[in-house]
Amino acid sequence: MICLDADTFIAFGTMLGGAGALIAGVAAGRALNTWRTQLKSQTRFDTAKRLLIAAHDLAERFHAARSPFILSTERSARFGLREERDMTPSERADCYREIFKGRWEPVRVRAATVIGLLPEIQTLFPPDMAEATRQLLTPAWKLRVSMGDYVDLLETETGPAAAEPAGRISQEWLRVRLDVFGSEPRPTMGTDNPLTLEFIKHHEALAKKVRPYVELSDT
């Protein structure tokens, strides 16, 4: 039988207490790291989900803003149901300026939502995620510019009313019109509209990068 004097017993107890504190500290550190990992994973999931939703909302508004069908409700009382051919160039320009203003605003709001997520995207994801997000916004800015160009062409009488000889429409007018009007392709119908194809390409590329973060967090 081993007998311990009081000093040895106290020292031994102190050593055990120190070891216990060390073990407890290691366990706490591991728990903290686990918590941080889970928190970061959850934060990524939340941001990825919001980005997917924001991109989808932007896509819907982008395609809607380019519908080739103009509703009577999109015109102000000033123009009503008047035929375009009965308007002066300035009146046609003003009419479409109002139409495009109403169509652009929902796109602008959804684009702002996507832009608002960029700081989180840059912090939580690899750099190519932020780049893919910016690329999705590019067709929207092109649409905005082309809407302005369309109005300018109408105002300067270089639109369809001032077609080139033999009925050939200028390449500039054709390009702007293809940008401004290009409805969303249906499942049974394709599209060859350049701006539509550009948006779809960037939308699909971004979704492909984002979905794994949502799916991993769901499992």
C-alpha positions as a printed Julia matrix, in Angstrom:
219×3 Matrix{Float64}:
   0.0    0.0      0.0
   1.32   3.42    -1.02
   0.97   6.2      1.5
   0.98   9.83     0.33
   1.84  12.67     2.6
  -0.3   15.8      2.54
   2.01  17.79     0.24
   2.22  15.01    -2.33
  -1.54  14.52    -2.24
  -2.15  18.23    -2.81
   0.36  18.31    -5.67
  -1.21  15.24    -7.24
  -4.64  16.79    -6.94
  -3.41  20.01    -8.52
  -1.95  18.04   -11.41
  -5.21  16.2    -11.97
  -7.08  19.49   -11.81
  -4.76  21.0    -14.4
  -5.17  18.01   -16.69
  -8.93  18.21   -16.34
  -8.88  21.89   -17.23
  -6.69  21.13   -20.24
  -9.06  18.4    -21.44
 -12.04  20.66   -20.85
 -10.3   23.44   -22.8
  -9.59  21.13   -25.75
 -13.19  19.93   -25.76
 -14.46  23.49   -25.61
 -12.16  24.46   -28.47
 -13.43  21.61   -30.59
 -17.01  22.49   -29.78
 -16.32  26.12   -30.73
 -14.75  25.08   -34.04
 -17.7   22.79   -34.75
 -20.1   25.61   -33.96
 -18.2   28.0    -36.22
 -18.22  25.47   -39.06
 -21.94  24.86   -38.66
 -22.63  28.59   -38.48
 -20.61  29.26   -41.64
 -22.36  26.38   -43.41
 -25.76  27.73   -42.36
 -24.8   31.25   -43.43
 -23.66  29.95   -46.81
 -26.92  28.04   -47.18
 -28.99  31.14   -46.36
 -27.04  33.34   -48.77
 -27.07  30.73   -51.54
 -30.82  30.29   -51.17
 -31.43  34.03   -51.29
 -29.18  34.34   -54.35
 -31.07  31.6    -56.2
 -34.38  33.3    -55.45
 -33.06  36.75   -56.4
 -31.64  35.43   -59.69
 -34.95  33.73   -60.49
 -36.9   36.92   -59.74
 -34.52  38.93   -61.92
 -34.96  36.43   -64.76
 -38.75  36.71   -64.61
 -38.69  40.5    -64.66
 -36.01  40.63   -67.35
 -38.04  38.47   -69.73
 -41.31  40.28   -68.89
 -39.71  43.66   -69.61
 -38.85  42.51   -73.13
 -42.27  41.26   -74.15
 -43.06  42.25   -77.74
 -46.68  42.76   -76.73
 -47.47  46.21   -75.35
 -50.62  46.39   -73.23
 -52.92  49.39   -73.32
 -52.37  49.75   -69.57
 -48.68  50.46   -70.25
 -49.61  53.66   -72.05
 -50.56  56.83   -70.26
 -53.83  58.64   -70.93
 -51.88  61.09   -73.04
 -51.4   58.48   -75.77
 -54.31  56.12   -75.09
 -55.04  53.88   -78.08
 -53.53  56.16   -80.71
 -51.72  54.45   -83.55
 -47.99  55.06   -83.68
 -48.19  56.12   -87.3
 -50.41  59.03   -86.18
 -47.79  60.29   -83.74
 -44.92  62.64   -84.38
 -41.4   61.3    -83.8
 -41.27  63.19   -80.51
 -44.6   61.72   -79.4
 -43.52  58.18   -80.3
 -40.34  58.69   -78.33
 -42.25  59.97   -75.3
 -44.71  57.09   -75.53
 -41.97  54.46   -75.48
 -40.02  56.36   -72.85
 -43.01  55.94   -70.51
 -43.44  52.27   -71.46
 -39.79  51.46   -70.88
 -39.74  53.35   -67.59
 -42.53  51.13   -66.3
 -40.88  47.98   -67.63
 -37.4   48.79   -66.36
 -38.3   49.63   -62.76
 -39.08  46.0    -61.69
 -35.83  44.88   -63.36
 -33.88  47.59   -61.56
 -35.33  46.6    -58.18
 -34.45  42.9    -58.68
 -30.97  43.77   -59.95
 -30.43  45.91   -56.83
 -31.35  42.89   -54.68
 -28.71  40.79   -56.43
 -26.12  43.56   -56.07
 -26.95  43.79   -52.36
 -25.88  40.17   -51.92
 -22.43  40.68   -53.45
 -20.6   41.56   -50.19
 -21.81  38.3    -48.61
 -21.0   36.33   -51.76
 -17.46  37.71   -51.84
 -16.95  36.77   -48.17
 -18.51  33.29   -48.14
 -17.81  31.8    -51.56
 -14.91  31.35   -54.01
 -14.17  34.38   -56.25
 -15.82  32.83   -59.31
 -19.22  33.02   -57.57
 -19.11  36.82   -57.42
 -17.95  36.96   -61.03
 -20.83  34.73   -62.13
 -23.23  37.01   -60.25
 -21.88  40.1    -62.0
 -22.17  38.39   -65.38
 -25.85  37.74   -64.72
 -26.36  41.49   -64.33
 -24.67  42.37   -67.63
 -27.64  41.59   -69.92
 -29.87  43.71   -67.68
 -27.59  46.74   -68.11
 -27.52  46.09   -71.87
 -31.31  46.13   -71.9
 -31.36  49.48   -70.1
 -28.94  51.01   -72.61
 -30.87  49.62   -75.59
 -34.14  51.01   -74.23
 -32.53  54.46   -74.26
 -31.13  53.89   -77.75
 -34.58  52.81   -78.98
 -36.14  56.05   -77.76
 -33.32  58.09   -79.3
 -33.79  56.39   -82.68
 -37.52  57.08   -82.6
 -36.92  60.71   -81.72
 -34.46  61.22   -84.56
 -36.74  59.5    -87.08
 -34.28  56.66   -87.74
 -36.75  54.03   -86.6
 -38.98  51.92   -88.84
 -40.69  55.0    -90.24
 -37.36  56.0    -91.79
 -36.33  52.64   -93.21
 -33.53  52.53   -95.73
 -34.25  52.16   -99.47
 -35.96  48.96  -100.58
 -37.46  48.62   -97.1
 -34.22  47.53   -95.47
 -34.1   48.48   -91.8
 -30.75  49.74   -90.52
 -28.53  47.31   -88.64
 -28.46  49.66   -85.65
 -32.25  49.69   -85.45
 -32.4   45.92   -85.81
 -29.83  45.39   -83.04
 -31.63  47.71   -80.63
 -35.02  46.18   -81.37
 -33.67  42.66   -80.79
 -32.32  43.79   -77.42
 -35.51  45.54   -76.33
 -38.04  42.96   -77.54
 -37.32  39.29   -76.99
 -39.84  37.21   -75.1
 -38.84  34.29   -72.91
 -38.49  31.0    -74.84
 -41.12  28.38   -74.07
 -40.3   24.71   -73.32
 -41.47  23.7    -76.8
 -39.94  26.69   -78.57
 -36.34  27.77   -78.78
 -34.98  31.24   -79.41
 -32.2   32.81   -81.42
 -32.42  36.2    -79.72
 -28.83  37.07   -78.72
 -29.64  38.92   -75.49
 -32.08  36.23   -74.38
 -29.47  33.53   -74.98
 -26.84  35.58   -73.12
 -29.07  35.96   -70.07
 -30.05  32.27   -70.05
 -26.38  31.24   -70.29
 -25.35  33.39   -67.32
 -28.43  32.41   -65.29
 -27.78  28.69   -65.76
 -24.06  29.1    -65.02
 -24.77  30.91   -61.74
 -27.44  28.41   -60.68
 -25.01  25.56   -61.33
 -22.47  27.13   -58.97
 -24.99  27.97   -56.24
 -27.11  24.79   -56.04
 -24.44  22.55   -54.43
 -24.35  24.84   -51.38
 -28.1   24.54   -50.97
 -28.22  20.8    -51.6
 -25.33  20.04   -49.21
 -27.03  21.95   -46.44
 -30.28  20.1    -47.03
 -28.7   16.68   -46.45
